[in-house]
Amino acid sequence: MHRQETSLEARDSNGGAQSAKSAHPSGEPEINTPEAKQRAQRLLRGLCREVLQSETVVRLHCQHEAERLGQVTPAVALLASAAHAEQALRTLPGQATAEQLPMSVAGALTGTVLSTLQEAIVDHLISSERAYRNTLLGLREGVDLVRMLQELARLQAEPALEAWCEAWLAARTPIVFDAEAGLKWFAQHSDQATQVARPIKFRNRA
């Protein structure tokens, strides 16, 4: 019995040593093996596609939400977000192509995004302030997404993409802060905040 216990202890010890060897300390990047490089590149491509989808939604949603709100303070930040997203959609595919990250999926996304927005906004009527908060959530999510993309681009030595993310964050973050400040306007105008958001018709853009 004693020999069996010793043998088990030895196997446990070897197994533990093997696990320790294969794992990397918490908080440190994994060893950049060929397999890890492939995983990181797949993640990078996936994040780029998510950014394209997110920016397509922001461009459409913020533009139409601003039109729906009319000439009020919160609409200013939404229009700025839409304009910046439109610029991002023009520049990100170019950066991604330069880094050998094919991004020709933008056009295919538009139909899906339009359908999703119509279902979410036209078919389900909500209060004006809630519609604004939902838009704000999308803007915040986009910031988190680009922050992760920037870090991954840095770790994978993709300088052009990393620079794009840095410039995007420098421009978009203040706009999101302005959009967050727009919440005060709704608190100060409860009559308009509680109105049911009017259905909007989406126009095809050339």
JOVENHU-V887277 format. One record per residue. N is the residue number from 1. SS is DSSP state (H for helix, E for strand, C for the rest). PSI is psi in whole degrees, -180 to 180 (999 if undefined). D_CENTER is the distance of its C-alpha to the mean C-alpha in Angstrom with 1 decimal. Layout:
((N SS PSI D_CENTER) (N SS PSI D_CENTER))
//
This chain:
((1 C -40 58.6) (2 H -40 58.1) (3 H -40 57.4) (4 H -41 54.8) (5 H -40 53.0) (6 H -41 53.1) (7 H -42 51.7) (8 H -41 48.8) (9 H -39 48.1) (10 H -42 48.1) (11 H -40 45.7) (12 H -40 43.3) (13 H -43 43.6) (14 H -43 42.8) (15 H -41 39.9) (16 H -40 38.5) (17 H -39 39.0) (18 H -42 37.3) (19 H -41 34.2) (20 H -35 34.2) (21 H -37 34.5) (22 H -25 31.6) (23 C 161 29.1) (24 C 149 27.6) (25 C 145 27.8) (26 C 135 25.0) (27 C -9 22.7) (28 C 143 23.8) (29 C 149 22.0) (30 C 157 23.6) (31 C 134 26.4) (32 C 69 25.2) (33 C 166 27.3) (34 H -39 27.1) (35 H -42 25.6) (36 H -37 22.9) (37 H -43 22.2) (38 H -42 21.8) (39 H -43 19.4) (40 H -38 17.3) (41 H -38 17.4) (42 H -42 16.3) (43 H -40 13.3) (44 H -45 12.6) (45 H -41 13.1) (46 H -41 11.0) (47 H -38 7.9) (48 H -41 9.1) (49 H -38 9.6) (50 H -39 6.2) (51 H -43 5.3) (52 H -44 8.6) (53 H -44 8.3) (54 H -44 5.7) (55 H -31 8.0) (56 H -43 10.9) (57 H -45 10.5) (58 H -45 10.2) (59 H -47 13.2) (60 H -49 15.2) (61 H -48 14.6) (62 H -39 15.1) (63 H -49 18.0) (64 H -35 19.7) (65 H -38 19.2) (66 H -42 20.7) (67 H -36 23.5) (68 H -39 24.1) (69 H -36 24.4) (70 C -156 26.7) (71 C 71 28.1) (72 C 164 26.8) (73 H -48 25.0) (74 H -26 21.6) (75 H -25 21.4) (76 H -47 21.5) (77 H -34 18.1) (78 H -41 16.6) (79 H -39 18.5) (80 H -39 17.4) (81 H -43 13.7) (82 H -42 14.7) (83 H -41 16.8) (84 H -38 14.2) (85 H -39 11.8) (86 H -40 14.9) (87 H -42 15.8) (88 H -39 12.5) (89 H -27 13.1) (90 H -32 16.6) (91 H -33 16.0) (92 H -46 13.3) (93 H -37 15.4) (94 H -43 18.4) (95 H -43 17.0) (96 H -39 15.9) (97 H -40 19.4) (98 H -30 21.0) (99 C 16 19.5) (100 C 42 20.7) (101 C 91 17.3) (102 C 127 18.2) (103 C 42 15.6) (104 C 12 18.0) (105 C -5 15.9) (106 H -46 14.7) (107 H -39 17.9) (108 H -24 18.0) (109 H -29 14.7) (110 H -46 16.2) (111 H -43 18.9) (112 H -43 16.7) (113 H -44 14.4) (114 H -44 17.6) (115 H -42 19.2) (116 H -44 16.5) (117 H -39 16.6) (118 H -41 20.3) (119 H -41 20.7) (120 H -33 18.5) (121 H -46 20.0) (122 H -45 23.4) (123 C -24 24.7) (124 C 100 23.8) (125 C 132 25.1) (126 C 172 23.9) (127 E 158 24.9) (128 H -44 23.8) (129 H -33 22.4) (130 H -38 20.5) (131 H -40 18.9) (132 H -43 17.9) (133 H -37 16.5) (134 H -39 14.4) (135 H -41 13.0) (136 H -37 12.4) (137 H -41 10.5) (138 H -38 7.9) (139 H -42 8.0) (140 H -40 7.9) (141 H -38 4.9) (142 H -38 3.2) (143 H -46 6.0) (144 H -40 5.8) (145 H -46 3.4) (146 H -32 5.9) (147 H -43 8.5) (148 H -42 8.7) (149 H -39 8.9) (150 H -45 11.5) (151 H -41 13.5) (152 H -39 13.7) (153 H -37 14.8) (154 H -46 17.3) (155 H -30 18.7) (156 C 12 19.1) (157 C 53 20.8) (158 C 78 18.6) (159 H -37 19.6) (160 H -43 18.6) (161 H -39 15.0) (162 H -42 15.1) (163 H -38 16.8) (164 H -45 14.3) (165 H -41 11.5) (166 H -45 14.2) (167 H -40 15.2) (168 H -48 11.9) (169 H -39 11.5) (170 H -34 15.2) (171 H -40 15.0) (172 H -37 12.0) (173 H -47 12.8) (174 H -33 16.2) (175 H -41 15.2) (176 H -38 13.2) (177 H -42 16.3) (178 H -39 18.4) (179 H -39 16.6) (180 H -38 17.2) (181 H -25 20.8) (182 H -17 21.1) (183 H -32 21.4) (184 H -36 24.8) (185 H -42 26.0) (186 H -37 25.6) (187 H -31 27.5) (188 H -11 30.2) (189 C 68 30.4) (190 H -26 30.7) (191 H -44 32.5) (192 H -31 29.6) (193 H -34 27.0) (194 C -3 28.8) (195 C 147 29.4) (196 E 130 28.0) (197 C 128 25.3) (198 C 140 27.0) (199 C 147 25.9) (200 C 150 24.7) (201 C 132 25.3) (202 C 134 22.8) (203 C 141 24.3) (204 C 133 23.8) (205 C 139 23.0) (206 C 999 25.1))
//
